[in-house]
Amino acid sequence: MADNQRTIFEAMGVEIKPNEYDLPENLWPLIDKIKRKSKWTAEDIDYWVPKLRSFCEVEEKWQNIFLSPLETIDLAGKNKDFTASTVKKLAKTAQVTEDAIPTPAERTKFHKWLSDNSKGNSWDFRKIIRYRREFEANQEDAKSQWIFGDWREHIHTIKDNTGRLLLIDPPYGMDYHSDRRSDRRTPRKHSKIENDTLDAALLEVEGSLKAVYDKLATNAHVLCFCHWKTEALMMEVIRGIGYTIRGSLIWYKNNAGMGDPFTTFAPQHERIIHAVKGSPILFKRKPDVATAAKVRTDNHPTEKPINLLKPFIECTTAKGELVIDMFGGVASTHVAAKLSGRKYWGAEKVKKFFDIGKQRIKTCDSQTSIYEIRDSDILQF
């Protein structure tokens, strides 16, 4: 032990044998503080010191930049979920990110971000992954696309391994025809949903998810709206293609749907199948029930609200990444993606819906007040 270190300990009234902790000397005052607070016995020291030593086993470069053992051990003493394994995972994730950054200047910028955000964002491995993925997305020269036509004719325009989220609202297999009219003598607002018989809908889902499989990144999310009656069949189709089902989400709406008021409970939700290709992370974990007010059906009979879609996009993708929706409708997914700073790809074959979607995409930046999420409407996970 250095004389100056011994003097400090003596002044603190701390009795430490040489090499008692077998740790760097700058950690001894902290360990002694933990020892006294936790009333360690000699047996406790033998148990805990090797565990604390593992906080020092990451590369010295990362210790100097953002994983100082003095700071990480201090946090571990306050948060039992922050462990030496956490520190090693952070260092490994930082190394993967550094390896993906080609220039010294950008690496220096990354190191500064790690340092400036230690004890905060850079101590969350998901935030480091997001940093890397945003960097990689910014290197891509891909453009967002809103296409008039059937997705089958245009799916080839998506570069392989680029989609990070497939967010679709396909036919449910319910033979649905919007019919909310107070005056039955007036014509319906919209035609029947195409391919919405059960067999046709299942084929449409199967065909689209097969076609987009290679377009999705190695690790990508899939969110597929459906009805509870057909959810199990949809899951079977999705699983058969090679995706993994992770869960079933619920969109709870503010109004009830159609149905026999004398024999059935009022339907007030829709299902969303969560599947994955590979093993993607969520940047923010959210509960599996989301509340959002249903929008008017003036534009489209099954239009989804922006404030429902936007949080889904933001917790599954990083800025600049590609969101795909081949059942474009009036471009709700694509507006939500644009407002979130993501790229998008979409196709819609009904000209009326395509034109509405085109106008919405064109104006959503300059008229964001239209899509603002009010406190009363905010997504409640």
Stockholm file with secondary structure:
# STOCKHOLM 1.0

chainA/1-381         MADNQRTIFEAMGVEIKPNEYDLPENLWPLIDKIKRKSKWTAEDIDYWVPKLRSFCEVEEKWQNIFLSPLETIDLAGKNKDFTASTVKKLAKTAQVTEDAIPTPAERTKFHKWLSDNSKGNSWDFRKIIRYRREFEANQEDAKSQWIFGDWREHIHTIKDNTGRLLLIDPPYGMDYHSDRRSDRRTPRKHSKIENDTLDAALLEVEGSLKAVYDKLATNAHVLCFCHWKTEALMMEVIRGIGYTIRGSLIWYKNNAGMGDPFTTFAPQHERIIHAVKGSPILFKRKPDVATAAKVRTDNHPTEKPINLLKPFIECTTAKGELVIDMFGGVASTHVAAKLSGRKYWGAEKVKKFFDIGKQRIKTCDSQTSIYEIRDSDILQF
#=GR chainA/1-381 SS CCHHHHHHHHHHTCCCCTTSSCSCGGGHHHHHHHHHHHTCCHHHHHHHHHHHHGGGCSCHHHHHHTCCHHHHHHHHTTCTTCCHHHHHHHHHHHHHHHHHCCSHHHHHHHHHHHHHTTTTGGGSHHHHHHHHHHHHHHHCCCCCEEEESCGGGTGGGSCTTCEEEEEECCCCSSCCCCCCCSSTTSCCSSCCCTTCSHHHHHHHHHHHHHHHGGGEEEEEEEEEEECHHHHHHHHHHHHHHTCEEEEEEEEECSSCCCSCTTTSCCCCEEEEEEEEESCCCCSSCCCSEEECCCCCSSSCTTCCCHHHHHHHHHHHCCTTCEEEESSCTTTHHHHHHHHTTCEEEEEECCHHHHHHHHHHHHHTTTTGGGGCCCGGGCCCC
#=GC SS_cons         CCHHHHHHHHHHTCCCCTTSSCSCGGGHHHHHHHHHHHTCCHHHHHHHHHHHHGGGCSCHHHHHHTCCHHHHHHHHTTCTTCCHHHHHHHHHHHHHHHHHCCSHHHHHHHHHHHHHTTTTGGGSHHHHHHHHHHHHHHHCCCCCEEEESCGGGTGGGSCTTCEEEEEECCCCSSCCCCCCCSSTTSCCSSCCCTTCSHHHHHHHHHHHHHHHGGGEEEEEEEEEEECHHHHHHHHHHHHHHTCEEEEEEEEECSSCCCSCTTTSCCCCEEEEEEEEESCCCCSSCCCSEEECCCCCSSSCTTCCCHHHHHHHHHHHCCTTCEEEESSCTTTHHHHHHHHTTCEEEEEECCHHHHHHHHHHHHHTTTTGGGGCCCGGGCCCC
//
